[in-house]
Amino acid sequence: MDSAEKMKQQKQYQDYVKQKTPVHNVWLNMLKAFVVGGVICVIGQMILHYCKIKGMDADIGAGWSSLLLVLGSVILTGIGVYPKIAKWGGAGALVPITGFANSVAAPAIEYKKEGQVMGIGCKIFTIAGPVILYGIFTSWALGLVYWIGNVTGII
């Protein structure tokens, strides 16, 4: 194979890759994420406001708001709606607490056919596990820094 033929193959391959690579509009994706995340937050705020109207303490209302958002996310994941919202809204649907609930519920639903232990039990935290691990580790590390600061009188 001579160099001219190699160059032609390389050009064909680059054209093929360019044709198959999806083109994303960053501004449109950011707008979609903003809208979806905003709607989720507005729903949470509406629940919080409703709890306040009913005379609940702010902490109790926040707990109910979180609980109902997680429940809604899991139900929508179970019926196949939340993945469509997440696909359209991107990070706007994946960042709030509803996205975390979706990341736990989706593997449970996907692997239930493999059984309770080897399917759901082993796979349920495949996506959420690293978030939990690093969240706990970061909390521990910051707590240690805070404790050392208190002991030494810096804080």
N, C-alpha and C positions, 0 to 999 in steps of 0.2 A: 504494500500500500504506500503510495507516494504522499508527499506532504500536501499537495493540492487536494487530493481525495480526503485526507484527514481533516483539512480545513473545511471542506464542504460538509462532511459529516458533523463536525463540531457546530457549524452554522445551523444545520438542520436540527440538531439536538437543542441548541439554544432557542431557536424559533418554537420548537415543540414545548419546551419548558415555559416560555413566555406565554404561549397559548393556554396552557393548562393551569398556570398559577393564577389563583383568584386575585382580583383587584379589589381593594377595600377603600372605601371612602371614610377616612378617619373622622372627619367632622360629622358625618351622618351617624357613624357608630357612636360617637360621643353623645350626640343628641338623643339617640335611642336609649342609651344607658342612663342618661339623665332623666328621661321621661319615665322609664320603667322603675328606676330606683326611687324617683320622686313619688310615683303612684304608691309604691309599697310603703314609703315613709308616711304619706298622707293617710293611708289606711291605718297604719299604726297610731298616728296622731289622733285619728277619729275614734279609735278604740279607747285610747287614753283619755280623751275628752269625755266620752260617754261614761267611763268609769268615774271621772271627776263629778259629772252631773249626778250620778247615782250615790255620791257621797263617800266614795272609797278614798283611802289614803293614797298619796301619790305613788308610794312604793308598791302597794297592792295593785293599783291600776297599771303600773309599768309591767308587773308580773303577768297580769292578764293580757296586756297588749302583746308581750313577747310570746306567751303561750298560744294565743289565737293566731298570730302570724305564723308560728311554727306549724300549728295544726293545719292551717289553710295551705301552707306550702306542701306539707306531706300529702294532704288529700289531692291537691292539684298535681303533684308528682305521680301519685297512684293512678290517676285517671288520664295521665299523659299530657296534661295541659302545661304544667310548669316547664318541662323541657322546651316546649315551643316558645314560651315567653322568654326563657333564658337564651335560646338561639337568636331570637329577634333583638332582645335588649342587652345581650352580652353581660358585661360586668355590673350593669345596673340591677340585674336579677340575681347575680351570683355573690355580690358583696354583702348585702344585708343578712340578717339572721335567717331570712327565708331561704337564701342560697345555701347556708350551712345545713339547714334542715333537709333541703333537696339533696345535698351531697351525702347525707346519711341514708335517706329513704331510697334513693335511686339504686344503689348497689343491693340493698335488701330486696327490692322488687325484682331486680335483674337476676339475682342468684338464688331466689327462693326455690327454684326447680332442683337445685343441688342438695336440698335438705336444710333442716334447721341448724345443724351444727356446722357442717362443712360449707354450706352455701351462705346462709344469712349470718351465722355467727362469725365465720372467718372473713367474710368480704364486706361486712356492713361499714367498717371504718376505713376502707381502702382509700377513699378520697379525704374524709374528714380526719382521719388519724393523724396525719402530719400537722394539721392545723391545731388539733388538741395538744399534741406533743410539744410543739414549739411555743404555743401559747402558755402552757404550764411552765415550761422551762424558762421562758422570758419573765414570767411573773415571779418565779423563784429567784432568778438572777437579780431582778430589780429590787425584790424584797431584801435580798442579801446586801446589796449596795445601800439600801435605806437603813438597814439595821447597823451596818458598819458605820454609816454616817452618824447615826444616833449615838452609838457607843463612843465614837471618837469626838463627838461634840460638833461635827461639821454641820449637821442638820439640826 
